[in-house]
Amino acid sequence: MRILFIYPNLHAQIGFNYGVGYLSSFLKSHGHETGLLNINDRLGYDFDLDRILTDVRAFSPDLIGFSAVTNQYSYTKRIAEALRQHTHAPLAIGGVHATMAPRETLETGLFDFLCVGEGELAMVDLADALENGRDVSGIPNIWHYDGGKIHPNPVRPFLSLEKIPPIDYTIFDFQRMIDAKNGWVGIMASRGCPFRCNYCFNHKIVDIYRRDTGVNIRDLHYLRQYPIEMVIEDLKRLLKTYKNIKMFIFDDDLFTMNRDYVFEFCRQYRRAIDVPFVCNAHVRVFDEPIARSLSEAGCAIVKFGLESGSDRIRRKVLNRPMRNEDIVHAFKMADKYGIHTSAFVMIGLPHETVDDLMMTIKLLGAIKPGRFRWSIFFPFVGTRAYDIAKDGGFIDWEKMERLTNFTEASCLDFGESQNLLIDKLAKVYPWFVNAETDFPSAAMYEKLTSMVLAMDRKGWEEVKDGMRELDTEISNTLLAAKTPHYSIRFNPFMGVRDDWLERGEA
């Protein structure tokens, strides 16, 4: 059977879709053919329905599968509407949005099938059933929409990762993606996360699987790691097959969740792979032995999700109970072993005040990470944070429908004054962080931020599009003078410390 995946990823980062890659490898191992339309403007494939329809006809699929997150769901619906008029192939949808809102998604009438949760076994069962004319109404993980009626099905237990064939990179134009990201290549060594942050879908996934399988968390086996030997072989295969790989990025939710695994992985990695890597950690699962082991294995960057400097917001809105002392200690350990640090923060959170916004800025100014990324909170359907934002009356529903990413604007309404502040922070966040550091440049950035804060909406709209160019000009002057500072580099929502700028990145 010929299965064509469609992955809308427009006006966003160039992302490798691990779900599609693993589904493709699993389907191929069971005798099916796969293809992909990776719709990403940064890879030369913009939103063009005529082109999409032409490419679909050229592939002549027996089944079309969409993978979509909420931000891209409006594009998915438009493509599905067009396909309904031009193909008889059944349409399936999976991914985070479908899993979080299956009934609402199927009620659009645009999709024949919907996959809840992990889909390797489910998609093979669906493809086999369609190919052989068997009943499709009772496949675990697959919901069926037929004649206006929805046939839901429970999920099956999680699949052991060693039973899944190596991910299919070939379904993507992978060399082009590597080159577009300047040699930075993502990979996964595990699935699942032990934390239940309110803004993430992990807690909903766990609840769905616990309900449908009837097992407790300990026996659920949601947290799984690929055998280290499999990961190393995958890395070797990438290095043998593709050119210009300069950095591996372990996109696991929490790479450091299993200490013994980390130590053994680092031992094997430094013997087999001569490429630096990046990984995600949590300040409560990061100490000196882990920092030392990562450093010795060639870890170049460790990334931490801080999200907010406000303890109230972290606990009551985000469900991230960690102390600022833990954050400071984790960053010190990374610094001690020469690992560049990256901090993730969010702005525009429900119930967030101006004081909360400033607490996050002050925390970054105090710990001085190597870099930080800021995003604007987006209420993903099905998460507890979505309910918090909805119940608080913060969501601008029309704006939420229009947004395609979480870096350019907020779909929450805090009133004009705070809305304007969030818009300003989204453009020049590093200026505010610089002003809170002990850098010699802090006084200059205090003047710049005061200038920005004094602008009304009209004045800000007139100048904001030129802020990144102005930031680069200021940064180049400071670089020439060897003055420490953060500047907006590599993408519009990252502040990078001056001592890393020459390294480059995707």
C-alpha atoms as one frame of an Amber mdcrd trajectory, in Angstrom:
protein
   0.000   0.000   0.000   1.178   3.535  -0.779   0.951   5.924   2.191   1.684
   9.622   1.726   2.375  11.761   4.801   1.685  15.493   4.755   3.470  17.600
   7.366   2.557  21.317   7.417   5.319  23.218   9.236   4.983  26.758   7.929
   6.521  29.983   9.239   8.267  27.954  11.908  11.648  26.382  12.532  12.888
  23.617  10.268  11.782  20.668  12.351  12.422  16.977  11.783   9.198  15.105
  12.501  10.232  12.057  14.517   6.714  10.619  14.434   6.630  10.545  10.636
  10.158   9.140  10.492   9.357   6.236  12.798   5.962   5.561  11.206   7.619
   5.403   7.806  10.296   2.946   8.940   7.692   0.732  10.630   5.367   0.770
   7.605   8.250   0.008   5.236   9.327  -2.920   7.427   5.824  -4.346   6.922
   5.918  -4.077   3.140   4.257  -0.701   2.552   5.567   2.261   0.525   5.755
   5.755   2.001   6.264   9.316   0.839   6.179  12.782   2.389   5.210  16.350
   1.555   7.249  18.391   4.037   5.525  21.746   3.641   7.993  24.262   5.037
   8.665  27.652   3.470  12.267  27.628   4.719  12.854  24.472   2.678  11.318
  25.917  -0.471   7.845  24.418  -0.064   5.394  27.186   0.808   1.648  26.826
   1.226   0.529  26.262  -2.368  -2.598  24.144  -2.815  -2.024  23.667  -6.536
   1.468  22.338  -5.910   0.250  20.118  -3.074  -2.514  18.630  -5.212  -0.093
  18.040  -8.082   2.367  16.275  -5.763  -0.386  14.147  -4.251  -1.555  13.040
  -7.687   2.033  12.231  -8.690   2.450   9.937  -5.676  -1.008   8.347  -6.188
  -1.485   7.339  -2.538  -3.853   4.712  -1.198  -3.876   6.486   2.185  -2.927
  10.046   3.176  -1.744  10.766   6.713  -1.415  14.207   8.289   0.777  15.067
  11.270  -0.194  18.374  12.834   0.216  20.481  15.942  -2.415  23.021  16.936
  -0.533  25.977  15.431  -0.522  24.283  12.022  -4.005  22.801  12.203  -5.604
  25.566  10.126  -3.267  24.673   7.228  -4.066  20.991   7.709  -7.789  21.638
   7.410  -7.364  23.703   4.249  -5.284  20.977   2.613  -7.752  18.279   3.678
 -10.669  20.304   2.271  -8.910  20.545  -1.091  -8.021  16.843  -1.107 -11.634
  15.890  -0.448 -12.449  17.421  -3.828  -9.569  15.857  -5.754  -8.813  12.387
  -4.378 -10.656   9.320  -3.194  -7.820   8.233  -0.891  -8.932   8.096   2.760
  -7.467  10.793   5.021  -5.971  10.075   8.437  -4.604  12.490  11.009  -2.307
  12.017  13.985   0.032  14.047  16.126  -0.450  16.139  19.222  -3.560  18.050
  18.143  -5.424  14.926  17.074  -4.534  13.120  20.286  -5.613  16.030  22.472
  -8.889  16.762  20.655  -9.908  13.627  18.729 -13.668  14.125  18.731 -13.517
  17.789  17.720 -11.070  16.933  14.949 -13.206  14.160  13.468 -16.394  16.210
  13.764 -15.030  18.474  11.017 -15.824  15.628   8.626 -12.451  16.122   6.924
 -10.761  12.939   8.128 -11.728   9.293   7.897  -9.305   8.095  10.563  -7.537
   9.579  13.567  -4.636   8.105  15.515  -4.475   8.725  19.259  -1.031   8.441
  20.857   1.827   6.456  19.345   0.939   5.078  15.951   3.514   2.551  14.721
   1.406  -0.563  15.267  -1.858   1.273  14.657  -0.880   2.600  11.233   0.378
  -0.805  10.102  -2.900  -2.375  11.233  -4.863   0.323   9.397  -2.829   0.011
   6.195  -3.091  -3.792   6.268  -6.851  -3.669   6.846  -7.467  -1.175   4.041
  -5.256  -3.108   1.647  -7.019  -6.394   2.358 -10.567  -5.066   2.638 -10.919
  -5.928   6.323 -12.990  -4.128   8.959 -11.312  -0.938  10.190 -13.690   0.018
  12.991 -11.969  -1.738  15.892  -8.249  -0.968  15.519  -6.660   0.106  18.827
  -5.470   3.754  18.795  -7.499   4.413  15.618 -10.754   6.362  15.678 -12.937
   5.943  12.586 -15.359   8.517  11.181 -18.008   6.840   9.030 -21.278   8.303
   7.799 -21.297  11.033  10.390 -20.627   8.604  13.242 -17.437   8.437  15.290
 -16.096   5.006  16.292 -13.559   5.567  19.100 -11.116   2.894  20.209  -8.861
   2.573  23.263  -5.099   2.778  22.940  -2.915  -0.303  23.178   0.096  -0.574
  25.540   3.258   1.272  24.597   5.605  -0.545  22.242   9.118  -1.432  23.388
  11.511   0.827  21.500  13.892  -1.953  20.517  11.069  -3.417  18.400  10.948
  -0.324  16.190  13.288  -0.268  13.161  15.779   2.605  12.882  14.107   5.889
  11.984  13.616   6.613   8.276  15.593   9.753   7.442  15.255   9.161   3.706
  11.594  10.131   3.648  12.806  13.698   4.240  15.174  15.641   1.996  17.530
  15.170   4.885  20.776  16.506   3.421  18.987  19.725   2.535  17.695  19.955
   6.111  21.194  19.412   7.496  22.604  22.153   5.291  19.736  24.524   6.121
  20.467  23.991   9.830  24.228  24.484   9.374  25.069  20.899  10.232  22.958
  20.554  13.387  21.102  17.205  13.373  18.365  16.081  15.768  18.014  12.570
  17.184  16.003  10.852  19.936  17.350   8.426  22.526  14.154   8.080  24.569
  10.433   8.720  24.741   8.413  10.181  27.574   8.990  12.557  30.470   8.517
  11.962  34.212   7.172  15.469  34.835   3.589  16.685  34.385   4.013  20.307
  33.333   0.644  21.947  32.702   1.589  23.408  29.321   2.832  20.092  27.873
   0.853  17.190  26.412   2.751  14.553  28.426   0.294  14.573  31.316  -2.657
  14.058  28.959  -0.909  11.188  27.138  -0.233   9.428  30.435  -3.843   9.886
  31.546  -5.198   8.483  28.252  -2.984   5.399  28.405  -3.679   4.783  32.099
  -7.433   5.019  31.477  -7.489   2.800  28.396  -4.988   0.152  29.502  -6.037
   0.072  33.154  -2.478  -0.001  34.510  -0.692   2.241  36.979   2.106   4.630
  36.050   4.849   2.230  37.141   3.609  -0.520  34.823   2.729   1.819  31.960
   6.330   1.974  30.616   5.801   5.444  29.201   9.406   6.364  29.976  11.492
   4.301  27.573  15.028   4.584  26.301  16.481   3.130  23.138  19.300   0.672
  23.785  22.538   2.641  23.729  23.966   0.401  21.038  21.006   1.243  18.775
  21.545   4.970  19.294  25.270   4.735  18.559  24.623   2.728  15.398  22.058
   5.310  14.283  24.618   8.081  14.759  27.232   6.130  12.801  24.712   5.566
  10.016  24.007   9.301   9.832  27.700  10.163   9.670  28.283   7.581   6.948
  25.253   8.608   4.863  25.212  12.401   5.126  27.726  15.239   4.888  28.410
  18.350   6.933  27.166  17.050  10.306  28.681  19.338  12.947  26.460  18.807
  15.993  23.978  16.223  17.228  20.940  17.469  19.142  19.289  14.972  21.469
  15.690  16.134  21.408  14.569  13.863  24.248  12.238  15.634  26.667  14.710
  14.812  29.427  17.983  13.223  28.376  19.277  13.045  31.968  16.275  11.244
  33.521  18.200   7.971  34.088  21.604   8.523  35.688  23.008   5.062  34.941
  21.918   5.376  31.309  23.612   8.794  31.036  26.896   7.541  32.463  27.010
   4.453  30.220  25.894   6.438  27.174  28.651   8.981  27.718  31.259   6.228
  28.044  30.187   4.653  24.755  29.660   7.940  22.931  33.147   9.309  23.536
  34.681   6.056  22.257  32.571   5.888  19.084  31.511   9.391  17.986  33.722
  12.414  17.384  30.967  15.011  17.038  29.804  17.308  19.886  26.218  17.104
  21.055  23.409  19.015  22.754  20.910  17.604  25.240  17.967  18.587  27.444
  18.191  18.405  31.222  16.141  19.455  34.235  17.629  21.467  37.082  16.342
  18.848  39.550  18.002  16.041  37.583  21.418  17.597  37.040  24.382  17.514
  39.380  28.173  17.509  39.301  28.694  13.826  38.312  26.265  14.204  35.387
  27.855  17.490  34.318  31.330  15.910  34.429  30.224  12.853  32.458  28.477
  14.924  29.771  31.488  17.200  29.443  33.932  14.305  29.045  31.716  12.794
  26.319  31.726  16.002  24.259  28.484  17.679  25.318  28.682  21.236  23.979
  25.348  22.600  25.212  22.908  21.537  27.908  19.419  23.022  27.736  17.156
  23.697  30.723  13.477  24.640  30.748  13.028  27.425  33.288   9.883  28.957
  31.766   9.452  31.574  34.508  11.444  33.267  37.233   8.295  33.577  39.319
   7.857  30.796  41.856   4.099  31.499  41.928   3.747  31.083  38.167   5.934
  27.976  38.090   3.857  26.262  40.779   0.296  27.450  40.196   0.211  27.856
  36.414   2.971  25.612  35.051   3.224  22.854  37.676   7.007  23.160  37.687
   7.916  23.083  41.386  11.587  23.998  41.352  13.473  26.596  43.334  15.615
  29.401  42.023  18.436  27.944  44.133  18.178  24.694  42.149  18.352  26.677
  38.913  21.420  28.622  40.017  23.190  25.421  41.141  22.522  23.554  37.879
  23.910  26.387  35.778  26.978  26.623  38.010  27.676  22.910  37.565  27.448
  23.203  33.793  29.709  26.254  33.813  32.222  24.468  36.031  32.681  21.733
  33.425  32.771  24.048  30.434  29.328  23.210  29.065  27.533  26.043  27.300
  24.054  26.500  28.819  20.715  27.290  27.231  17.599  28.428  29.091  14.043
  28.247  27.807  11.597  30.835  29.095   8.024  31.792  28.266   6.257  35.132
  28.315   2.561  35.902  28.196   1.495  33.169  30.623  -2.047  33.209  32.060
  -2.254  35.109  35.369   1.245  36.494  34.750   1.815  40.045  35.969   4.405
  42.606  34.920   6.304  41.767  38.101   6.352  38.089  37.091   7.713  39.014
  33.661  10.498  41.016  35.297  11.330  38.174  37.702  12.157  35.946  34.726
  14.376  38.643  33.219  16.141  39.202  36.551  16.750  35.461  36.954  18.390
  35.257  33.525  20.474  38.303  34.337  21.661  36.612  37.539  22.533  33.142
  36.162  23.877  34.474  32.836  23.269  31.364  30.689  25.213  30.932  27.479
  22.006  31.565  25.573  18.284  31.707  26.140  15.222  31.193  23.988  11.983
  32.942  24.690   8.607  31.835  23.405   5.150  33.260  23.823   2.770  30.998
  25.684   0.274  29.211  23.440  -2.687  27.365  25.025  -2.465  23.945  23.398
  -5.845  22.227  23.375  -6.169  19.455  25.952  -3.485  20.696  28.340  -4.206
  21.968  31.839  -2.640  25.280  30.893  -5.256  25.609  28.143  -7.988  25.200
  30.752  -6.300  27.744  33.019  -6.129  30.278  30.190  -9.694  29.545  29.079
 -11.192  29.646  32.569  -9.347  32.893  33.254 -10.909  34.501  30.189  -7.526
  35.287  28.635  -7.871  33.687  25.186  -8.531  35.784  22.097 -10.127  32.982
  20.047  -9.916  34.737  16.703  -6.220  35.463  17.171  -5.571  31.927  18.385
  -7.002  30.573  15.127  -4.649  32.770  13.079  -1.375  32.035  14.878   0.965
  29.512  13.236   3.765  29.604  15.830   4.500  30.645  19.390   7.264  33.165
  18.763   5.661  36.160  17.069   2.548  37.113  19.043   0.311  36.163  21.945
  -3.270  35.004  21.604  -3.955  35.946  25.216  -5.351  39.332  26.186  -3.964
  41.019  29.311  -5.148  44.521  28.506  -3.418  46.984  26.199  -0.576  47.982
  28.532   0.647  44.440  29.214  -0.126  43.313  25.655   2.186  46.058  24.405
   4.896  45.065  26.884   4.754  41.431  25.716   5.037  42.586  22.111   8.119
  44.637  23.003   9.737  41.798  24.939   9.143  39.419  22.031  11.282  41.681
  19.830  14.122  42.791  22.119  14.127  40.423  25.084  17.960  40.310  25.293
  18.067  44.079  25.859  16.106  43.638  29.079  18.275  40.720  30.204  21.471
  42.663  29.468  20.176  45.488  31.637  19.872  43.080  34.604  23.377  41.617
  34.337  26.636  42.830  35.836  28.060  43.291  32.312  29.755  46.633  31.604
  27.128  47.091  28.882  24.235  46.942  31.377  23.948  50.721  31.796  23.664
  51.250  28.054  20.932  48.605  27.809  19.069  50.209  30.708  18.798  53.352
  28.590  17.664  51.344  25.565  14.969  49.493  27.518  13.766  52.729  29.085
  13.406  54.138  25.583  11.435  51.085  24.484   9.176  51.124  27.543   8.343
  54.796  26.997   6.932  54.164  23.501   3.197  54.061  22.987   1.627  51.567
  20.580   1.869  53.879  17.573   5.518  54.687  18.185   6.419  51.047  18.765
   4.688  49.855  15.588   6.725  52.371  13.593  10.083  51.012  14.769   9.688
  47.402  15.911  10.440  45.763  12.561  13.881  47.364  12.590  14.798  46.229
  16.105  16.689  43.098  15.134  18.848  45.027  12.660  19.520  47.652  15.331
  20.413  44.906  17.820  22.968  43.503  15.381  24.534  46.937  14.869  24.850
  47.480  18.625  26.218  43.961  19.107  28.877  44.393  16.418  30.093  47.561
  18.121  30.289  45.772  21.470  32.033  42.769  19.902  34.687  45.052  18.460
  35.199  46.486  21.929  35.195  42.971  23.477  32.330  43.961  25.761  30.180
  41.078  27.118  26.508  41.107  26.128  23.660  39.090  24.656  22.410  39.709
  21.151  19.670  38.254  18.965  21.377  35.607  16.857  20.609  32.476  14.836
  16.839  33.106  14.986  14.556  35.975  16.124  13.818  34.444  19.521  17.271
  33.567  20.829  19.655  35.655  22.860  23.260  34.449  22.630  26.219  35.511
  24.761  29.064  37.150  22.884  31.580  34.365  23.663  29.634  31.873  21.500
  28.785  34.016  18.502  31.662  32.834  16.395  30.543  29.192  16.705  27.434
  29.550  14.531  24.248  27.522  14.669  21.049  26.587  12.821
